[in-house]
Amino acid sequence: MLVNIKFNNLRRNLLLCMVLCALTKTSSATGEKSDNEMVVMDLDPTTRNLNSGDIEKRDKDIVNSFSIKAEEPQEPQQPLFFESQTGNKNAPLILWLNGGPGCSSLTGLFMENGPCRVNPNGDGTVTNDYSWNKNAHMLYLDQPLGTGFSYGNPSGYNSSAIADDAYAFLKMFLENFTQYDNSEVHLFGESYAGHYIPEIGKKIFQENQESNKNNGFKINLKSIGIGNGYIDPLEQVKYFGKMACDSTYPKALSDDKCRLIDEMTSECTEQLAKCQSPELLTNDDYPSCGPEAERLACAIAYYPCNKAIDVYADYRNIHDVRSNCDVPTKLYLHGYKGIEYLNKKDIQDSLGAEISKFEVCNDKIHIKFVLSGDYMRSQSHNLAYLLDNGIKVLNYAGDADWICNWMGIEAVLKKLEWSGRAEYNSAEERKWMSKKIPITEFSNYDSSGMVKSYGGLTYIKIYEAEHMAPYSQPENTLDMVNKWISGIQF
């Protein structure tokens, strides 16, 4: 049963909806739909406290969730929140972001690590037995504004602006729902969230430092986690050709195509070096320098780099080296039934959506991030900053992804300029034993992946997982995140 509870927060002029999802124990393999009866009640928090005890729980698998729409400008909108199934209010809180830029985090919710997935027909949901809210509160946020069901104008089309908006939202959320004050906060995301997450982490840390001066509001940030992240394009694009023709999987392209990709990435890295040159911002000897010159150099670098991607995408799935493209498209979610489900009027009404057409990814937002220069900038310095300030960092990589492949991610981590760099690079790479050891036509594995760790930095390569690792290896990624948020060594 879904119970939608609407109430007015007079102080902040917010409309918040609380949804109680009584998830059945139906296995997703059966394809049976969850009960979707809708009951609406009005509550005023000025006269009544809102908590899960207000409604009789008829099933021990009930999950509390909030759909929140902020009417204040410049604040992220339309997140979804799912309480931990443990019932512990002090459980860790995970903020989840998908990438793009401009792709909805509802993809993560309904396709990867949420409590339910859209069924094969696109007309209902089935229980996800490997939901990340088994032991943690899960908060899914569509950002920037204009992504998914969110609407309005963001602070800007760059990762720094995303961080400002995300911090404002988290502050608003935790100030309004004080029952989660004691929860440790972990920032997780994948793909272009490799740009978002480090910036948000830095923003939270710096705001906390300011709050320490006057004993003000603080977010209890403990770690960040990035899956197949787009972190530093200058390092990562160098491995496009190698991943296509010399990975642990069968060759994805002919040698000629891989040589062509290598030629294109050579031109790409030449432009990227200009984009990421500190002198472009600071050296007065440059004929044109400063923020605008840097922005233009980074925007220009996108196009030769994208040519290399186009060569691969014409033949293969950019998110899975094991797969051909059935249609000439780079959209990994082609045929994803969640699009149909989230465009059903009754579902949109239950979410309080103000937008009638749901799109997984907003191409206009993507282009705006390219033109702002953000797309080709590096976030390595922010990862190093967080590590040196005691924030733990987890990078995990599905080993079948091409676009943000494990080779490039390993290269990025090797070059991180932080205090533990030498020790991390000399650390032993060990077998990662999780819940499941893959058995496939490509290889007979003796472990679930590989793990390397020193200090606050941990890297896990997940066997037989593609770009969306929680989708293809749900059992192992749930085990990974449970151990991570619990502080258990891998």
N, C-alpha and C positions, 0 to 999 in steps of 0.2 A: 504494500500500500504506500502511496505517496501522499503525504499530508502537507499542504502548502499553507504556511502561516504568514500573513502579511501584517506589519505594524509600522507605525510612524515614529521615527526618532526626531522629535521636535528640535533638539539642539543642533543637529547636523543636517536636517532636511534630507534624510536618507530614506529610501524604501528598501527594507530588508525582508527577504522571504526565507522562511525556514522549512526545509523539506525533510521529512523523515522517511527514509527508504527502507522498507522491510524487505530486505533481499532474501529471496528463497535460496534453498540449498541446491537448486537445480544446477547440474553441471552444464558448462557452456557447450559441451559436446552434444547435449540433447537438443539444443536449439529451442527449448521451451521459453516462452516469454515470462517475464516477471509481472506480477500484479501491478497495474497502473491506475487503480482507482484514485481519483483526486477529490480531496475534501479541503475546503477553504475556510479559514477562521481568521478573525481580526483580533489582534492583541495590541494593547497600548503599554509600552514598557514603563510609562510614568506611573501606572497603577498596578503593574504586575511584573514580576521578574520572569524572564524567559529562560527556561531550562528544559532539559529532556524529560524531567519528571512531570511536566505539565500535561503530557500525553501518555496514556497507558501504553506500555510496550507489549505488543502481542507476540513478538518474536525476538529471540535472543540475538538474532543477526541484524536487528535494526541498526541503521547508521544515520546519525544526525547530519544533515547538510544544510548549508546556507547558500542562497543565491542572492547576491548583493548588487544593487544598482545605485551608484553614487551620482547625485544630481549636481554636486559642486564641480565647477570646471577644473580641468587639469588633473583630475584624479581618475585612476584606472577604474573600469566598470565591468560588470557582469562576471565576477569570479564565482566559483563554486567551491564549497567547503564541506569536507566529510570528516566527521569525528573518527577517532580511533575505535576500532571494534572491541578493544579491551575495556572501553568504558572509563578509562583513566583520563581525567581532564588534564593532568600534567604530562601526558604522553608527548613525545617530540612532535613538533609541527614542521611539515615539509611544504615549502612553496614550490610548485611545479610550473615551469615555463617551457612551452615549445618554441621553436625558432622561426625560421623563414628567411629574413624578418617578415613579419606580417602573417604568420600562421597561428591558428587558434590552438590554445592549450586544451580545448575540449577534445582534440585528437588524442592527446595523452590520456585524458580521462576515459574516453570511450573505446580506445584502441589499444592502450598500453597498460597503465597501472591503476586505473580507477576501479571502484567496486563492482562495476558492471560494464559489459561490452555490448555494442549493437549487434543484433543477430544477423545472420546471412541474408535475410530478406529485407532488412532495413526498416522493419515495422515494430520493433520492440527491443528489449535488452535481455541479456542473460548474465548470470552471476559470474564474476571473475574470481576464481578461487585464489588468485595470486595478487590480489589488490594490495597496494602499498599501505592502505589504511588498516591493515591487520594490526599493526602496532604503532601507527603514527597518525596524527591528524593530517589530512591532505587538503591543500588549498591550491586550486587551479585558477590562474589569472590570465585573461586575454589582454595582451599588450603588444604594441602601443594601441592607443585608442584608434578605432577603425578596424581592428582585428576581431574576427569572430562576431559575437553579438555586441561587442563594445562599440561605442560611437562617441563622436566629439573630436576635438583637436588636442593632440598630445603636446607636451612641453617642447618636443622637437623630435626629429627623426634621426636620432643617434643614441648610442648606448648610455651615455651620460644622462640624457633626458629620460630614458627608460628607468634609470636608477632613481632619479628624483621622484618620478611618478610612483614607482613601486614602493619606495620608502614611505611616501605620503600615504599610500594605501595600507601598508602593513601597520603603520602607526595608528591610523584610523581604526583598523580592525581590532588591534590589541587594546586600544583604549576603550572601545565599545564592548568588547567581549573579554572582560577582565578574568574570566574563569580560565583563560589560557595564558595568563601572565607568567606562570612558572614553567611553561613549555620551552624546551630548548628549540631554537629555530635552525633549520637546515635549508639552504637554497639549492634546488635541483632543477636541471633542465638539460636539453639536448640540442645538438646542431648549432644554430645561430645563438642559442642561449649561452654558448661558449663566449659570446661577446657580452650578453646581458648580465649573466650571473657574477662575473668578477667585478663589474662596475657596481652592481647592487650591493655586493658584499663590502666593497670599499666604502660606499656611501653609508651603509649601516654602521660600520666600524667607526668612521669619522664622526658621525652624529652621536654615537655612544661616547666617544672621547669628549665631545663638547658637553654632553649631559653629565659626565663625571664631575665637571667643574661646579655645577650647581645642583647636583643630585636630582637631575631631571629624568625624563622618560628614556628608557633604553630597551632595545630589542636584544633578546638573549641569543645572539648569533653564535653558533658552535662550528658550523662547517658549510662548505659548498660542495656540490657534486655535479659533474658535467659528463654527459654521455655522448660519445662521438661528436665532440665539440668542435666548432669552428672558432679557433682561438687565435692563431697567427697564420694568415694566408701565405706570407712569405716563406715560411717553412713547409707548410702543408701541401701547397701546390706542387712542390718538387717531387712528390711521390705519386702523382697521378699516373704516369706511365708505368712505373714499377709495380704499382698495385694492380694495374690492368694485365700486365704480362709476366710478372715475376712474384706472385704472392703465394700463399700456401694453398690456394685453390687453382683449378685449371685456368689456363690463359683465357681472358675474357675477350681479347681482340687479337688481330694479326700483328706480327712484328712491325709491319709498315705503319699500321694505325698507331701503335705505341710510340714509334719514332716520331710520327707527326705530332702526337701529344707532347712529347719531350721538347720538340722544337717550339711549339706554342708556349709551353710553360717557361721556356728560357726567355722568350720575349716578355712574358707575364712577370717573371721575377725581376727583370730589369726595370720595369715600370714600378713594381712594388718597392724596390729598393729606394726609388725616388720618393715614393709616397711615405715611406717610414723613416726617411732620413731626418734626424734631429736638426741638421743644418738648414733644412727647408723652412723651419720655423724660426731659427735663431741667428743664422749667419747673414750678416749684412752684405757680404760679398756676392751673395746670390742675386742675379738680376731681378728676381721676383721672389720674395719670401714672405712668410707670415701665414696666418690661418687660412686665408683664401687660396694661397698658392698650394698649401698642403692639401686642402679639400679637393682642388682641381686635379692634383697629381694622383690622389687616391681614387677619385671618380674615373679618371682616364684609365687607370690600371685595371679596372674591372673588365674592360672589353677584351683585351688579349687573353686574360685569364678565362673568361667565359667561353672563348672560342675553343679552348682545350676541352672544356666540359661538354660543349656541343658535339665534338667529335665522338666522345664516348657515348653520350646520350642518344645519338642516332642509332646505336646498335644494342646498348645494354642498359639495364636498370642502374642508375647512378647510386642507388642506396643498397644494392645487393649484387656483388660480382658474380653470383651464381645464376642470375636471372637475365633473360633477354627482355627487351621491351616489346610487349605485344602490340602496342600502339606507339606511334612516333611522338612521345611526350616525355618530359622530364618529371612529371608529377607522380611522385611515389604513391600517392593515395588515389590513383586512377581506379575507379570502381569501388571505392570505399563507401560502404552502405551508411556510415554515420552521416554523410551529407544528406541522404534522403531522410533519415530519422530526424535530424535537427532542423529540417525544413518542413516538418509536419506541424500544422497549426496548433494542435493540442499540446505538443511538446513545447513549442515556442511560448504559448500562453502560460504553461505551467512554470516556465523559467522567468516569466515577466519580460520576455525579450521585446525590445523596441524596434528591432530590425526584422523585416519580413523574409529576407533572403540570407541564409547562412552560407558563407564560403569558407572552405578550409584555409585558404591562403589568399591574401589581398595583394595582388601584383603591384598596385599603385604604391602601397607602402614599401614594398621591396625596392622599387625604383628610387623612391625618396631616400632610402638608406644608402643606396649606391651613390646618388648625387650629393649627399651630405659628406661623402668620404668615409663614412663609418664602416662600410662593408669590407674595405681593404686594410683597415687599421689592425694593429695587434693588441691583444689583451694580456700578453705574457707578463708585462710589468705589473699589472694588477694582481695576477696570480701570485707573483713573487712578493708583492706588498702584503697580501693577506697571510701568506705563509710566515713571513718575518714578523707578523703581528699576532701570531698564535691562533689563526683561524685554519682549521684543517681543510685540506683539499683532496677530493677524490676525483680522479679521471678514469672513466671506464669506456672501453671501446669494443663494439661488436666487430669481430675480425673479418666479416664479409662485407662491410660497408666500403664503398669506393670513394664517395665524395669527401667524407671526413674520416679517412682511413687510419688504421692503427699505426701504420708506419709514420705518417705525418705527425700524429699525436705524440708518439714516442720521441720524435725529433724535437718537438716543441718543449716537452718536459726536460729533455736532456740539456737544453740551452737556457732554461729558466735561471735568471740571475738572482738567486736567493742564498741565504746563509748556509743552507744544507745541500747546495748543488753538488759538491764533490762527493759527499757521502751518499747522496741518492744515486748518482751515476755509477758508483762502485758497488752499490747494494746488489745482492744476489736476486736474480729473477727466479721465483719459485712456482711450483705447481699450485693452482688454485682448485681446491676440492670443495665443490658446492653440492647441491642436492642432486644434480643430474649430470652425467657424463654423456655428451652427445655421441651417437653412433650413426654415421651417415655414409653415403657413397664416396665422399671425398677423403675421409680419413678415419682411422680407428684411434680415438683419443684415449689417453689414460688419466685425464683430468678435465675439469670444467673450463679451464683457462690458465692464464699465467698472472702472477701478482708480483709487484715490486713496490717496496715502501721504505721510506726513511723519514723520521720526524713527523711532520704534519702532512706529508705528501704520499699518497697511495695511488698506484696505477693498476688497473685490472684489464687484461685482454680476455674477452668472453668468446669462447669458441662457438661457431655456428650461429652467430647473432649478426644481424645487419644494422642499418642505421638506427632503427628503433628497437634497441635491445630488449626492453621490457615486453615487446610484442612477440619477438621470436624466441626469447629465452625467459619466459615469465617466472618460472620457478627459481631459477638461479639468480635473477636480478632481485627478486623479493628477498631471497636469502642474503644477498649482498647488502641491500639497503638496511635490513634488520640488524645485521652485525655492525654496520657502519654507525648507525644512530645509537647503538647500544655500547659502542666503544670496544667491541670484541675484535681481536686481531684476526686477520685473514690467514 
